[in-house]
Amino acid sequence: MRLAACAVALLTAAGWAQAQAPDTAQHSGEALEWLQRIYQATETLSYSGTFVYQQGNRSETSRITRRAGATGGIEKLEVLDGTPREILRTRDEVRCYLPESRTVKVDRRSDPGAFPTLLPARVSTLQQNYEISLGKTARIAGFECRAVVLTPKDDLRYGYALWADTRTAMLLRSQTFNRDGELVEQFSFAQLDIGSVPSRRLRPPPGTRDWRIEKAGVAPADLQGAGWRFGSELPGFRKLAEVRRVMGDAQPVGQVVYSDGMAAVSIFIEPLSARTEHARIGLSGMGAVNVYTRKVGTFLVTVVGEAPATSVQRIGNAVEYRPQ
Amino acid sequence: MKSEISAFMDGELAGAELETVLGALREDGEALSAWRTYHLIGDALHGPAAPGGRCVARVLARLAQEPALIGTLPADIVPAQRPRWFVPSAIAASLSAVALVGWMVFAPRPTGTEVARVVEPVVIDTAKPAPKPALVRHPLSPSARDYLLAHQVYSPRNSLQGVAPYIRSVSAEAAGTP
């Protein structure tokens, strides 16, 4: 497995160089405009297609259907490999259908702004932490695409290459690179139809009415007021949300989210319990996501983020509990 | 070598330094003895839950199998120098700082009502920095899916690529399925 991962890394280091296109020294203003168009396309287009999620030496194929609408639209993700897991997402709610456990996990936003979105007008704030440039063109799933490259200004975050259709700015491929230019994760459409989608294709999966429903019960929280300190925050990351939620059992879990506009890191805090006592202490992960778990007193602290392992670990080690 | 072993136990070594210590632990009886002694001190400080000798042996055996993986750690993960945990003054400070406290549950911001209190005492050790695990990345545990889902809801990637990044939350790998 390690050999295979190395092979993928070697193959894809070339991908980063390919996306960066030194021959076309474009103004960052044009790149920024492209990036804004990608955000707008994601918000306004209806489409359906098949995409492949690839990380390490593994890949998974899913079908994505999106119907744009005045209230933010509705989207469906169906995993086509293995058990048929599905996700239905609207602006206010995410429903996750898991057939193995016959469970529907429901995350509903507790107040306006609880699902923060990055508005196209604010895309320029990404320049504080990333160099944004235009890359090469390539043909992906039959679409002529242009790459927008985000190169991080420090080692705290990953780099990105975003390949968008030159006509509609629909994002066809998104690649995440580590600081050595190796691909750590890729989302890429294999087939895509842009245009109207009938609403019947966005219904919940059939036969799920008697499934167990697990509600996240998200509510605002004040973890700092309860004695938690999150140390010196990572440069460029600001706090997005501070909530409590239910996860699995009845114990409330605190969650604080930090983001730099591209990457986000969540800190989860919960009392040690039957559910958490077998938690895997240390570093784990998948693709661009790193998870760092440690015990603080009688609490379990779990940091989850699309950021390099060192950043996630740094945030986790800075968590302190100092009750008044 | 003893201070290097201590640094290694704190997860502070990388690259050539790490290789040196791993080599010493494999071949040098005195180094291994120091390693065991430090774990005994650690056991005494942390109570009976700390790993015992058999665990140390298992970890050493496992380390012997994995030199390549550990050897590729980037050099810059080594944090700035800080006092070693075996320094006597640190031990004294650590012991004196053990405190009994209660825990205030995350209070809802608007009203401040529903403030619950966990009754069992919490031992807080403020003097000793948290132990750092070696930076070897393991596969996600089966419980990771809940965290990934709860995290993904707030990811700014959603406004960039819609529902697609949610594949991480329902990935077969996130469920611990091979």
Interface residues (C-beta under 8 A of the other chain):
Chain A: R2 I38 Y39 T42 E43 F51 Y53 Q55 R58 E60 S62 I64 R66 E75 K76 L77 V79 D81 G82 T83 R85 E86 I87 R89 V94 C96 L98 E100 K105 D107 F115 P116 T117 L118 L119 D155 L162 L171 S174 F187 A216 A219 P220 A221 D222 L223 G225 A226 G227 L240 A241 R244 R245 M247 G248 P252 V253 G254 Q255 V257 S259 G261 M262 A263 A264 S266 F268 I269 P271 R275 T276 A279 R280 I281 G282 L283 S284 G285 M286 G287 V289 N290 V291 R294 V296 G297 T298 F299 T302 V304 G305 E306 A309 T310 Q313 N317 E320 Y321 R322 P323 Q324
Chain B: A68 L69 P74 D76 I77 V101 G102 W103 M104 V105 F106 A107 P108 R109 P110 V118 E120 V122 V123 I124 D125 T126 P129 A130 P131 K132 P133 A134 L135 V136 R137 H138 P139 L140 S141 S143 A144 D146 Y147 L148 L149 A150 H151 V153 Y154 S155 P156 R157 N158 S159 L160 Q161 G162 V163 A164 P165 Y166 I167 R168 S169 V170 S171 A172 E173 A174 A175 T177
